[in-house]
Amino acid sequence: MRGILNTVPTGLLVVAVVCLSFGGVVLAVWLIRRYVPATREEFNSEIVAAMLGVLAAFFGLLLAFVVVIQFQNHDDARANVETEADALAAIVRDNQALGAPEADRVRGAVATYVRAVVQDEWPRLRAAGQESPRAAAALDSLYETLQGIEPRTYRARVFYDDSVRQLNIALDARRNRLADGQGGLPAEVAALIIVGAVAILSYATLVGSRSFWFHAIGAGLIAVLISFSLVVLLGLSYPYSGGLEIEPTPLQEGVLAEFTR
């Protein structure tokens, strides 16, 4: 799924899936009406319509709930990137109080890590949701750099302590970012959504009508709504891939901007 998101533009993917689902349902309605003539006479239409209404309400609530949760997760993933960038920028600013050469060493270590994340780790997250060994090594080097510093004044100690705290915040944000990069839905939830979509579309094709187009368009619109929602859900499920991907922009702004030019 991640490969499709990265290969096919989101707009084209939406159009393709919507058109295929609409055409498939219209074809299914035509086949049902041809080989089950009773559907043209609205057989049991009241019973089937009532059952469809109950099933659609349940599935609609489920789909809306899952989409909202994934949207929140996508927003949280963006917030993790911003938190990591803010913490790294704070480290650069804090260590100005240390003076040379300590401040220069910390600045260089942060620059190495930021470049590794933007240039190497982000493409890996986009392609496969994987971390970068280069970025992990750069983070270890940043820790070692801070551990090797001994502040000489009380003022330097205060800013140094804040740098250590900010580095821990950056590490937590990085862990959350990498966890978000795995993406996807739990298998049980994905199966429930697929089964629900198939059940609703199956019922929709069986709700008979004397008019073919009234029957076909009604079922087709249900297919359009479901397929559109599923494409959006898929995009939200992989926050660092596809047209809805989160960019490393916060790591390329402000104090950190000069590190990735």
Residue pairs with C-beta under 8 A, 6 or more apart in sequence:
1 184
1 234
1 237
1 238
2 127
2 128
2 129
2 183
2 238
2 241
2 242
4 13
5 13
5 234
5 235
5 238
5 241
5 242
5 243
6 126
6 127
6 241
6 242
8 16
9 243
10 231
10 235
10 242
10 243
10 244
11 243
13 231
13 243
14 228
14 231
17 227
17 228
17 230
17 231
18 224
18 227
18 228
18 231
20 227
21 223
21 224
21 226
21 227
22 220
22 223
22 224
22 227
24 223
25 201
25 204
25 205
25 216
25 219
25 220
25 222
25 223
26 216
26 219
26 220
28 201
28 205
28 219
29 205
29 212
29 215
29 216
29 219
29 220
30 212
30 216
32 39
32 205
32 206
33 39
33 40
33 208
33 212
33 215
38 208
39 206
39 208
39 215
40 208
40 209
40 210
40 212
41 208
41 210
42 208
42 209
42 210
43 208
44 208
45 207
45 208
45 209
48 203
48 206
48 207
48 208
49 207
51 203
52 200
52 203
52 204
52 207
55 196
55 199
55 200
55 203
56 200
56 222
58 196
59 196
59 197
59 199
59 200
62 192
62 193
62 196
63 193
63 196
63 226
63 229
63 233
66 185
66 189
66 193
66 233
67 229
67 232
67 233
67 236
70 185
70 233
70 236
70 237
71 236
73 180
73 236
73 239
74 236
74 239
74 244
74 246
76 176
76 180
77 176
77 177
77 180
77 239
77 240
77 246
78 239
78 246
80 173
80 176
80 177
80 180
81 173
81 177
81 246
81 248
81 250
81 251
82 250
83 169
83 170
83 173
84 169
84 170
84 173
84 174
84 177
84 250
84 251
85 250
85 251
85 253
85 254
85 256
86 250
87 166
87 167
87 169
87 170
87 173
88 110
88 113
88 114
88 166
88 170
88 251
88 256
89 254
89 255
89 256
90 162
90 163
90 166
91 106
91 110
91 163
91 166
91 167
91 170
92 106
92 107
92 110
92 255
92 256
93 255
94 159
94 160
94 162
94 163
94 166
95 102
95 103
95 106
95 107
95 159
95 160
95 163
96 103
96 159
97 103
97 155
97 156
97 158
97 159
97 160
98 106
98 149
98 151
98 156
98 159
98 160
99 156
102 149
105 145
105 148
105 149
106 142
106 145
106 146
106 149
106 163
109 138
109 141
109 142
109 145
109 146
110 142
110 256
110 259
111 258
111 259
112 138
112 141
112 142
113 135
113 138
113 139
113 141
113 142
114 251
114 256
114 259
114 260
115 138
115 259
115 260
116 132
116 134
116 135
116 137
116 138
117 132
117 135
117 138
117 248
117 251
118 248
118 251
118 252
118 260
119 260
120 132
120 134
120 135
121 131
121 132
121 134
121 135
122 240
122 248
124 130
124 131
124 132
125 131
125 177
125 178
125 181
125 240
125 241
126 240
126 241
126 245
127 241
129 181
129 182
129 183
129 238
129 240
129 241
130 181
131 178
131 181
139 171
139 174
142 167
143 167
146 160
146 163
146 164
146 167
149 160
151 157
151 159
151 160
180 239
180 240
181 239
181 240
183 237
183 238
183 239
183 240
183 241
184 190
184 237
184 238
185 193
185 233
185 237
193 230
193 233
197 226
197 230
200 222
200 226
201 219
201 222
201 223
201 226
204 218
204 219
204 222
204 223
205 219
207 215
207 218
207 219
208 215
209 215
209 218
234 242
235 242
235 243
235 244
236 244
238 245
239 245
239 246
240 246
251 260
252 260
